[in-house]
Amino acid sequence: MFGRIDHVGVAVEDLDQAVVLYTERFGMTEQHRETVEEFGVEAVLLEVGEGHVELLEPLSEESAIGRFLARNGPGVHHVAYQTDDIDATLERVRTAGVEAIDEQPRTGIRGSRVAFLHPRSTGGVLTEIVEPAAH
Ligand code: CO
């Protein structure tokens, strides 16, 4: 169903400060930075092996990440699995009884197509499936 872990999404209050931690202390490379209006975030992707860490700073307190930070503080927000065909994967997980938050894939970072699965049907883990724009 899933190819591999694509990234771990981390909610942060200060993106620049978080980037310093991951680049200078963990030695990762900042690969991409983008404002993703669809999700109300400013996001940075850092390379680690074949996967990524996705740092997410909310654009407003009302965004999903803004509400997450208010509730939980900074920390791990979601795990994302990669697929070559998000439409088929979304269909398959739904058929398997998993509740999707997104009925249809949305446009995520770097032109990817993404969909979120509800934590109440994934053992408490907000789960994203992602089809990269180019692979
Ligand atoms: Co993500």
Backbone and ligand atoms as CSV (ligand in chain L), in Angstrom:
chain,resi,resn,atom,element,x,y,z
A,1,MET,N,N,0.826,-1.215,0.000
A,1,MET,CA,C,0.000,0.000,0.000
A,1,MET,C,C,0.856,1.260,0.000
A,2,PHE,N,N,1.817,1.332,0.918
A,2,PHE,CA,C,2.690,2.498,1.023
A,2,PHE,C,C,4.094,2.124,0.561
A,3,GLY,N,N,4.749,3.064,-0.139
A,3,GLY,CA,C,6.102,2.806,-0.624
A,3,GLY,C,C,7.121,2.877,0.496
A,4,ARG,N,N,7.087,3.987,1.222
A,4,ARG,CA,C,8.029,4.200,2.325
A,4,ARG,C,C,7.562,5.412,3.101
A,5,ILE,N,N,8.222,5.702,4.208
A,5,ILE,CA,C,7.894,6.938,4.914
A,5,ILE,C,C,8.477,8.091,4.114
A,6,ASP,N,N,7.609,9.032,3.743
A,6,ASP,CA,C,8.051,10.197,2.971
A,6,ASP,C,C,8.597,11.276,3.903
A,7,HIS,N,N,7.829,11.567,4.932
A,7,HIS,CA,C,8.302,12.555,5.904
A,7,HIS,C,C,7.569,12.437,7.226
A,8,VAL,N,N,8.152,13.095,8.213
A,8,VAL,CA,C,7.491,13.291,9.504
A,8,VAL,C,C,7.217,14.785,9.592
A,9,GLY,N,N,5.970,15.139,9.870
A,9,GLY,CA,C,5.590,16.548,9.988
A,9,GLY,C,C,5.706,17.002,11.433
A,10,VAL,N,N,6.377,18.132,11.633
A,10,VAL,CA,C,6.618,18.649,12.977
A,10,VAL,C,C,6.064,20.076,13.073
A,11,ALA,N,N,5.208,20.308,14.052
A,11,ALA,CA,C,4.663,21.648,14.270
A,11,ALA,C,C,5.648,22.475,15.076
A,12,VAL,N,N,5.937,23.680,14.585
A,12,VAL,CA,C,6.894,24.552,15.282
A,12,VAL,C,C,6.307,25.952,15.440
A,13,GLU,N,N,6.778,26.643,16.461
A,13,GLU,CA,C,6.302,28.018,16.676
A,13,GLU,C,C,7.156,29.010,15.908
A,14,ASP,N,N,8.434,28.687,15.733
A,14,ASP,CA,C,9.358,29.593,15.053
A,14,ASP,C,C,10.172,28.789,14.039
A,15,LEU,N,N,9.818,28.970,12.778
A,15,LEU,CA,C,10.420,28.168,11.708
A,15,LEU,C,C,11.931,28.368,11.612
A,16,ASP,N,N,12.361,29.631,11.663
A,16,ASP,CA,C,13.797,29.901,11.515
A,16,ASP,C,C,14.605,29.273,12.651
A,17,GLN,N,N,14.065,29.363,13.848
A,17,GLN,CA,C,14.733,28.775,14.991
A,17,GLN,C,C,14.806,27.240,14.856
A,18,ALA,N,N,13.700,26.653,14.379
A,18,ALA,CA,C,13.654,25.198,14.195
A,18,ALA,C,C,14.634,24.763,13.109
A,19,VAL,N,N,14.743,25.562,12.040
A,19,VAL,CA,C,15.667,25.229,10.954
A,19,VAL,C,C,17.105,25.220,11.473
A,20,VAL,N,N,17.425,26.141,12.339
A,20,VAL,CA,C,18.772,26.179,12.932
A,20,VAL,C,C,19.052,24.879,13.688
A,21,LEU,N,N,18.069,24.419,14.468
A,21,LEU,CA,C,18.229,23.162,15.206
A,21,LEU,C,C,18.529,22.008,14.249
A,22,TYR,N,N,17.711,21.887,13.200
A,22,TYR,CA,C,17.844,20.729,12.311
A,22,TYR,C,C,19.068,20.799,11.405
A,23,THR,N,N,19.453,22.017,10.997
A,23,THR,CA,C,20.609,22.127,10.105
A,23,THR,C,C,21.921,22.154,10.884
A,24,GLU,N,N,21.987,23.007,11.919
A,24,GLU,CA,C,23.266,23.183,12.606
A,24,GLU,C,C,23.537,22.091,13.645
A,25,ARG,N,N,22.503,21.669,14.340
A,25,ARG,CA,C,22.745,20.657,15.378
A,25,ARG,C,C,22.610,19.240,14.847
A,26,PHE,N,N,21.632,19.035,13.935
A,26,PHE,CA,C,21.430,17.691,13.382
A,26,PHE,C,C,22.133,17.502,12.039
A,27,GLY,N,N,22.632,18.579,11.470
A,27,GLY,CA,C,23.392,18.489,10.227
A,27,GLY,C,C,22.580,18.145,8.988
A,28,MET,N,N,21.282,18.400,9.026
A,28,MET,CA,C,20.451,18.132,7.842
A,28,MET,C,C,20.529,19.305,6.876
A,29,THR,N,N,20.125,19.049,5.632
A,29,THR,CA,C,20.142,20.085,4.610
A,29,THR,C,C,18.741,20.605,4.365
A,30,GLU,N,N,18.598,21.940,4.397
A,30,GLU,CA,C,17.308,22.538,4.039
A,30,GLU,C,C,17.134,22.420,2.540
A,31,GLN,N,N,16.056,21.781,2.122
A,31,GLN,CA,C,15.883,21.467,0.711
A,31,GLN,C,C,14.857,22.349,0.028
A,32,HIS,N,N,13.857,22.771,0.804
A,32,HIS,CA,C,12.738,23.463,0.168
A,32,HIS,C,C,11.996,24.279,1.206
A,33,ARG,N,N,11.541,25.465,0.815
A,33,ARG,CA,C,10.721,26.297,1.704
A,33,ARG,C,C,9.554,26.842,0.894
A,34,GLU,N,N,8.386,26.778,1.476
A,34,GLU,CA,C,7.197,27.173,0.713
A,34,GLU,C,C,6.063,27.587,1.645
A,35,THR,N,N,5.316,28.607,1.210
A,35,THR,CA,C,4.066,28.940,1.891
A,35,THR,C,C,2.975,28.113,1.242
A,36,VAL,N,N,2.351,27.239,2.020
A,36,VAL,CA,C,1.303,26.378,1.474
A,36,VAL,C,C,-0.038,26.897,2.000
A,37,GLU,N,N,-0.659,27.785,1.198
A,37,GLU,CA,C,-1.902,28.457,1.612
A,37,GLU,C,C,-3.005,27.456,1.924
A,38,GLU,N,N,-3.076,26.422,1.102
A,38,GLU,CA,C,-4.110,25.388,1.265
A,38,GLU,C,C,-4.147,24.846,2.703
A,39,PHE,N,N,-2.973,24.771,3.336
A,39,PHE,CA,C,-2.905,24.216,4.689
A,39,PHE,C,C,-2.578,25.277,5.740
A,40,GLY,N,N,-2.475,26.524,5.298
A,40,GLY,CA,C,-2.226,27.605,6.254
A,40,GLY,C,C,-0.893,27.513,6.961
A,41,VAL,N,N,0.139,27.119,6.223
A,41,VAL,CA,C,1.456,26.966,6.845
A,41,VAL,C,C,2.587,27.531,5.992
A,42,GLU,N,N,3.656,27.884,6.679
A,42,GLU,CA,C,4.953,28.110,6.053
A,42,GLU,C,C,5.734,26.836,6.382
A,43,ALA,N,N,6.263,26.179,5.344
A,43,ALA,CA,C,6.854,24.866,5.566
A,43,ALA,C,C,8.282,24.794,5.043
A,44,VAL,N,N,9.091,24.008,5.727
A,44,VAL,CA,C,10.463,23.738,5.280
A,44,VAL,C,C,10.662,22.229,5.238
A,45,LEU,N,N,11.241,21.754,4.143
A,45,LEU,CA,C,11.604,20.342,4.051
A,45,LEU,C,C,13.102,20.217,4.240
A,46,LEU,N,N,13.490,19.312,5.138
A,46,LEU,CA,C,14.905,19.014,5.354
A,46,LEU,C,C,15.146,17.583,4.942
A,47,GLU,N,N,16.280,17.388,4.267
A,47,GLU,CA,C,16.615,16.069,3.762
A,47,GLU,C,C,17.248,15.211,4.845
A,48,VAL,N,N,16.743,13.969,4.963
A,48,VAL,CA,C,17.410,13.011,5.852
A,48,VAL,C,C,17.295,11.636,5.194
A,49,GLY,N,N,18.406,11.135,4.679
A,49,GLY,CA,C,18.376,9.899,3.900
A,49,GLY,C,C,17.465,10.075,2.700
A,50,GLU,N,N,16.570,9.112,2.489
A,50,GLU,CA,C,15.623,9.224,1.369
A,50,GLU,C,C,14.334,9.916,1.790
A,51,GLY,N,N,14.248,10.280,3.058
A,51,GLY,CA,C,13.032,10.910,3.561
A,51,GLY,C,C,13.263,12.351,3.966
A,52,HIS,N,N,12.250,12.917,4.595
A,52,HIS,CA,C,12.307,14.318,4.981
A,52,HIS,C,C,11.731,14.545,6.370
A,53,VAL,N,N,12.143,15.653,6.924
A,53,VAL,CA,C,11.418,16.222,8.053
A,53,VAL,C,C,10.728,17.451,7.484
A,54,GLU,N,N,9.461,17.616,7.811
A,54,GLU,CA,C,8.675,18.752,7.323
A,54,GLU,C,C,8.316,19.635,8.518
A,55,LEU,N,N,8.945,20.795,8.577
A,55,LEU,CA,C,8.666,21.719,9.676
A,55,LEU,C,C,7.522,22.630,9.262
A,56,LEU,N,N,6.565,22.809,10.154
A,56,LEU,CA,C,5.353,23.545,9.826
A,56,LEU,C,C,5.091,24.653,10.829
A,57,GLU,N,N,5.128,25.887,10.354
A,57,GLU,CA,C,4.755,27.025,11.206
A,57,GLU,C,C,3.432,27.568,10.698
A,58,PRO,N,N,2.452,27.757,11.599
A,58,PRO,CA,C,1.138,28.213,11.140
A,58,PRO,C,C,1.167,29.656,10.631
A,59,LEU,N,N,0.329,29.940,9.616
A,59,LEU,CA,C,0.181,31.312,9.127
A,59,LEU,C,C,-0.800,32.077,10.010
A,60,SER,N,N,-1.663,31.333,10.701
A,60,SER,CA,C,-2.598,31.972,11.633
A,60,SER,C,C,-2.946,30.994,12.739
A,61,GLU,N,N,-3.512,31.543,13.824
A,61,GLU,CA,C,-3.892,30.697,14.957
A,61,GLU,C,C,-5.076,29.802,14.618
A,62,GLU,N,N,-5.849,30.186,13.598
A,62,GLU,CA,C,-7.049,29.426,13.235
A,62,GLU,C,C,-6.736,28.246,12.317
A,63,SER,N,N,-5.520,28.208,11.770
A,63,SER,CA,C,-5.165,27.089,10.886
A,63,SER,C,C,-5.061,25.809,11.718
A,64,ALA,N,N,-5.070,24.682,11.054
A,64,ALA,CA,C,-4.992,23.391,11.753
A,64,ALA,C,C,-3.727,23.315,12.614
A,65,ILE,N,N,-2.609,23.775,12.079
A,65,ILE,CA,C,-1.355,23.740,12.843
A,65,ILE,C,C,-1.391,24.742,13.994
A,66,GLY,N,N,-2.029,25.897,13.761
A,66,GLY,CA,C,-2.180,26.888,14.828
A,66,GLY,C,C,-2.972,26.310,15.991
A,67,ARG,N,N,-4.049,25.598,15.670
A,67,ARG,CA,C,-4.872,24.990,16.721
A,67,ARG,C,C,-4.119,23.857,17.413
A,68,PHE,N,N,-3.359,23.106,16.631
A,68,PHE,CA,C,-2.555,22.013,17.200
A,68,PHE,C,C,-1.552,22.572,18.213
A,69,LEU,N,N,-0.868,23.653,17.838
A,69,LEU,CA,C,0.129,24.259,18.730
A,69,LEU,C,C,-0.510,24.774,20.013
A,70,ALA,N,N,-1.692,25.383,19.872
A,70,ALA,CA,C,-2.381,25.912,21.052
A,70,ALA,C,C,-2.746,24.783,22.013
A,71,ARG,N,N,-3.113,23.640,21.438
A,71,ARG,CA,C,-3.534,22.490,22.245
A,71,ARG,C,C,-2.354,21.717,22.817
A,72,ASN,N,N,-1.362,21.468,21.995
A,72,ASN,CA,C,-0.295,20.527,22.364
A,72,ASN,C,C,1.101,21.133,22.515
A,73,GLY,N,N,1.275,22.337,22.006
A,73,GLY,CA,C,2.629,22.877,21.936
A,73,GLY,C,C,3.364,22.255,20.763
A,74,PRO,N,N,4.630,22.655,20.530
A,74,PRO,CA,C,5.374,22.136,19.392
A,74,PRO,C,C,5.667,20.644,19.535
A,75,GLY,N,N,5.792,19.968,18.392
A,75,GLY,CA,C,6.110,18.537,18.428
A,75,GLY,C,C,5.643,17.825,17.178
A,76,VAL,N,N,5.739,16.499,17.220
A,76,VAL,CA,C,5.362,15.687,16.061
A,76,VAL,C,C,3.871,15.869,15.760
A,77,HIS,N,N,3.562,16.148,14.504
A,77,HIS,CA,C,2.175,16.406,14.091
A,77,HIS,C,C,1.607,15.279,13.245
A,78,HIS,N,N,2.371,14.783,12.293
A,78,HIS,CA,C,1.867,13.686,11.454
A,78,HIS,C,C,3.002,12.875,10.851
A,79,VAL,N,N,2.632,11.671,10.378
A,79,VAL,CA,C,3.557,10.813,9.635
A,79,VAL,C,C,2.997,10.681,8.218
A,80,ALA,N,N,3.873,10.800,7.222
A,80,ALA,CA,C,3.421,10.734,5.832
A,80,ALA,C,C,4.057,9.556,5.105
A,81,TYR,N,N,3.216,8.782,4.459
A,81,TYR,CA,C,3.673,7.640,3.666
A,81,TYR,C,C,3.547,7.974,2.184
A,82,GLN,N,N,4.520,7.514,1.437
A,82,GLN,CA,C,4.541,7.813,0.011
A,82,GLN,C,C,3.831,6.732,-0.797
A,83,THR,N,N,3.148,7.176,-1.837
A,83,THR,CA,C,2.509,6.255,-2.769
A,83,THR,C,C,2.702,6.773,-4.199
A,84,ASP,N,N,2.648,5.866,-5.164
A,84,ASP,CA,C,2.756,6.263,-6.572
A,84,ASP,C,C,1.404,6.660,-7.137
A,85,ASP,N,N,0.343,6.243,-6.464
A,85,ASP,CA,C,-1.005,6.474,-6.993
A,85,ASP,C,C,-1.938,6.771,-5.821
A,86,ILE,N,N,-2.066,8.039,-5.499
A,86,ILE,CA,C,-2.800,8.416,-4.294
A,86,ILE,C,C,-4.295,8.108,-4.417
A,87,ASP,N,N,-4.837,8.214,-5.625
A,87,ASP,CA,C,-6.270,7.917,-5.799
A,87,ASP,C,C,-6.560,6.466,-5.448
A,88,ALA,N,N,-5.724,5.565,-5.944
A,88,ALA,CA,C,-5.909,4.139,-5.672
A,88,ALA,C,C,-5.671,3.837,-4.185
A,89,THR,N,N,-4.638,4.456,-3.611
A,89,THR,CA,C,-4.324,4.201,-2.202
A,89,THR,C,C,-5.432,4.707,-1.285
A,90,LEU,N,N,-5.958,5.899,-1.590
A,90,LEU,CA,C,-7.039,6.472,-0.789
A,90,LEU,C,C,-8.264,5.562,-0.849
A,91,GLU,N,N,-8.554,5.096,-2.034
A,91,GLU,CA,C,-9.682,4.170,-2.236
A,91,GLU,C,C,-9.469,2.888,-1.410
A,92,ARG,N,N,-8.243,2.384,-1.469
A,92,ARG,CA,C,-7.950,1.119,-0.791
A,92,ARG,C,C,-8.024,1.248,0.739
A,93,VAL,N,N,-7.470,2.341,1.299
A,93,VAL,CA,C,-7.529,2.486,2.755
A,93,VAL,C,C,-8.974,2.695,3.207
A,94,ARG,N,N,-9.764,3.410,2.406
A,94,ARG,CA,C,-11.179,3.620,2.753
A,94,ARG,C,C,-11.931,2.295,2.741
A,95,THR,N,N,-11.657,1.494,1.727
A,95,THR,CA,C,-12.291,0.175,1.626
A,95,THR,C,C,-11.896,-0.689,2.821
A,96,ALA,N,N,-10.666,-0.475,3.305
A,96,ALA,CA,C,-10.180,-1.240,4.463
A,96,ALA,C,C,-10.774,-0.721,5.778
A,97,GLY,N,N,-11.591,0.326,5.708
A,97,GLY,CA,C,-12.283,0.804,6.896
A,97,GLY,C,C,-11.621,1.958,7.607
A,98,VAL,N,N,-10.638,2.576,6.952
A,98,VAL,CA,C,-9.959,3.719,7.550
A,98,VAL,C,C,-10.698,4.999,7.132
A,99,GLU,N,N,-10.885,5.884,8.083
A,99,GLU,CA,C,-11.606,7.125,7.811
A,99,GLU,C,C,-10.657,8.189,7.271
A,100,ALA,N,N,-10.982,8.711,6.097
A,100,ALA,CA,C,-10.163,9.763,5.508
A,100,ALA,C,C,-10.714,11.124,5.911
A,101,ILE,N,N,-9.840,12.082,6.181
A,101,ILE,CA,C,-10.269,13.463,6.415
A,101,ILE,C,C,-10.570,14.108,5.074
A,102,ASP,N,N,-9.720,13.845,4.094
A,102,ASP,CA,C,-9.891,14.392,2.749
A,102,ASP,C,C,-10.582,13.381,1.841
A,103,GLU,N,N,-11.724,13.782,1.309
A,103,GLU,CA,C,-12.445,12.922,0.370
A,103,GLU,C,C,-11.651,12.788,-0.924
A,104,GLN,N,N,-11.047,13.896,-1.325
A,104,GLN,CA,C,-10.226,13.939,-2.533
A,104,GLN,C,C,-8.841,14.454,-2.148
A,105,PRO,N,N,-7.795,14.018,-2.871
A,105,PRO,CA,C,-6.454,14.544,-2.604
A,105,PRO,C,C,-6.408,16.064,-2.803
A,106,ARG,N,N,-5.578,16.709,-1.987
A,106,ARG,CA,C,-5.360,18.149,-2.115
A,106,ARG,C,C,-3.918,18.387,-2.559
A,107,THR,N,N,-3.656,19.627,-2.985
A,107,THR,CA,C,-2.298,19.957,-3.406
A,107,THR,C,C,-1.473,20.327,-2.186
A,108,GLY,N,N,-0.373,19.581,-1.998
A,108,GLY,CA,C,0.509,19.833,-0.864
A,108,GLY,C,C,1.784,20.516,-1.299
A,109,ILE,N,N,2.800,20.388,-0.468
A,109,ILE,CA,C,4.080,21.046,-0.716
A,109,ILE,C,C,4.743,20.491,-1.986
A,110,ARG,N,N,5.450,21.362,-2.702
A,110,ARG,CA,C,6.182,20.988,-3.924
A,110,ARG,C,C,5.293,20.330,-4.976
A,111,GLY,N,N,4.024,20.746,-5.050
A,111,GLY,CA,C,3.137,20.215,-6.084
A,111,GLY,C,C,2.737,18.763,-5.882
A,112,SER,N,N,2.954,18.259,-4.664
A,112,SER,CA,C,2.541,16.876,-4.394
A,112,SER,C,C,1.026,16.812,-4.253
A,113,ARG,N,N,0.488,15.606,-4.293
A,113,ARG,CA,C,-0.928,15.390,-4.000
A,113,ARG,C,C,-0.989,14.638,-2.679
A,114,VAL,N,N,-1.784,15.155,-1.753
A,114,VAL,CA,C,-1.795,14.588,-0.404
A,114,VAL,C,C,-3.221,14.387,0.088
A,115,ALA,N,N,-3.371,13.477,1.037
A,115,ALA,CA,C,-4.650,13.286,1.722
A,115,ALA,C,C,-4.348,12.824,3.138
A,116,PHE,N,N,-5.174,13.304,4.080
A,116,PHE,CA,C,-4.982,12.942,5.484
A,116,PHE,C,C,-6.016,11.917,5.921
A,117,LEU,N,N,-5.570,11.026,6.805
A,117,LEU,CA,C,-6.437,9.997,7.381
A,117,LEU,C,C,-6.678,10.354,8.840
A,118,HIS,N,N,-7.889,10.083,9.315
A,118,HIS,CA,C,-8.261,10.552,10.644
A,118,HIS,C,C,-7.592,9.751,11.762
A,119,PRO,N,N,-6.996,10.472,12.754
A,119,PRO,CA,C,-6.329,9.789,13.872
A,119,PRO,C,C,-7.221,8.799,14.607
A,120,ARG,N,N,-8.558,9.048,14.598
A,120,ARG,CA,C,-9.412,8.122,15.365
A,120,ARG,C,C,-9.529,6.767,14.679
A,121,SER,N,N,-9.094,6.675,13.427
A,121,SER,CA,C,-9.090,5.350,12.796
A,121,SER,C,C,-7.678,4.857,12.488
A,122,THR,N,N,-6.670,5.602,13.016
A,122,THR,CA,C,-5.275,5.185,12.786
A,122,THR,C,C,-4.503,5.106,14.105
A,123,GLY,N,N,-5.208,4.751,15.158
A,123,GLY,CA,C,-4.538,4.570,16.446
A,123,GLY,C,C,-3.952,5.845,17.021
A,124,GLY,N,N,-4.575,6.975,16.690
A,124,GLY,CA,C,-4.134,8.235,17.281
A,124,GLY,C,C,-3.046,8.958,16.511
A,125,VAL,N,N,-2.628,8.402,15.374
A,125,VAL,CA,C,-1.571,9.043,14.577
A,125,VAL,C,C,-2.194,9.723,13.351
A,126,LEU,N,N,-2.102,11.049,13.300
A,126,LEU,CA,C,-2.539,11.733,12.082
A,126,LEU,C,C,-1.647,11.241,10.944
A,127,THR,N,N,-2.261,10.654,9.934
A,127,THR,CA,C,-1.502,9.986,8.873
A,127,THR,C,C,-1.793,10.646,7.537
A,128,GLU,N,N,-0.721,10.948,6.803
A,128,GLU,CA,C,-0.836,11.587,5.495
A,128,GLU,C,C,-0.345,10.597,4.451
A,129,ILE,N,N,-1.030,10.558,3.321
A,129,ILE,CA,C,-0.461,9.826,2.195
A,129,ILE,C,C,-0.103,10.853,1.132
A,130,VAL,N,N,1.027,10.652,0.502
A,130,VAL,CA,C,1.541,11.659,-0.417
A,130,VAL,C,C,2.052,11.025,-1.715
A,131,GLU,N,N,1.606,11.620,-2.813
A,131,GLU,CA,C,2.122,11.250,-4.131
A,131,GLU,C,C,2.963,12.419,-4.613
A,132,PRO,N,N,4.277,12.234,-4.656
A,132,PRO,CA,C,5.161,13.346,-5.077
A,132,PRO,C,C,4.840,13.793,-6.510
A,133,ALA,N,N,5.148,15.046,-6.814
A,133,ALA,CA,C,4.874,15.589,-8.143
A,133,ALA,C,C,5.687,14.868,-9.217
A,134,ALA,N,N,6.928,14.551,-8.907
A,134,ALA,CA,C,7.780,13.860,-9.877
A,134,ALA,C,C,8.499,12.716,-9.181
A,135,HIS,N,N,8.488,11.554,-9.785
A,135,HIS,CA,C,9.201,10.443,-9.165
A,135,HIS,C,C,9.726,9.477,-10.223
L,1,CO,CO,CO,3.143,16.474,5.573
